[in-house]
């Protein structure tokens, strides 16, 4: 997922679908799916959305806010 996060931050989501024209034609949807996925894999469990909220985000009922970096890179 590190590569996916870098593609998301760098606005290069088209790299996730290099050989799939159907996906390339719907990058807004891909962006929403990636954002939801990044929320779901947050290292800090308290930041992860409930399944109800995930469903609402996927259905477009609620907006998906920009997810933070899912990994804590600080060294101890």
N, C-alpha and C positions, 0 to 999 in steps of 0.2 A: 504494500500500500504506500510505501514511501515514494515510489515512482509516480503513483497516481496523485498523491498529494502535491508533488512537485509540478506535475502537469496542470493540476487545478490552479495552484498559485501562479504559475507562469502563463496562465490562459492558453494552454496548449492541449486542450482536451481532444482535439482532432487526432493527436498522436495515439490516443487510446483506441482509435478505430481506423487504423491505417488502411486496412484492406476491406472495409465494410462501408459501402456508399450509403446504405440505408441509415446507419448510425450517424455518419457524417452529415446527413441531411437533417438530423434532429439533435443538434448539439445542445440546444437549450434543455431538452429533456435529460440528456446525458449529464449535463452540469448539475441538474437537480438530484439525480440519482447518486452522483459522486458526492455531493454535499451531504446527503442523508447518510451515505455509507461512512463518510468521515466523522460525522457526529456519533455514529453507532460504535466506532472503534476507539473512542477517546480512552486514553490510559486512565484518566480519573473517572471512575464509574459514576460519580455524582453528576458529571456533565452529559452522560449518555441519556438520550430521550427514552421515554416509555414506549412500549410497542404501539399504544394508541396514538401517540404523537408521531411516531414513525409512519404509521398508516396514513394519518392526516397529511403529513408532509408529502408522501408519495402520491396521494390522490390530488394534491394541490389545494386542499381545504385550508391549510395554513402555510404561510411563507416559511421558507427554509433560510435561516440566517447563516451568515458566513461562519463556517466551523473554524475553531482554533486548530493549531497544529496538534495532531493526535498523540504525539509523543513528547515526553519530557526529556529534553536533551541535556539538562543541567547535570553536571557530574557531582557526586557526593564526596 
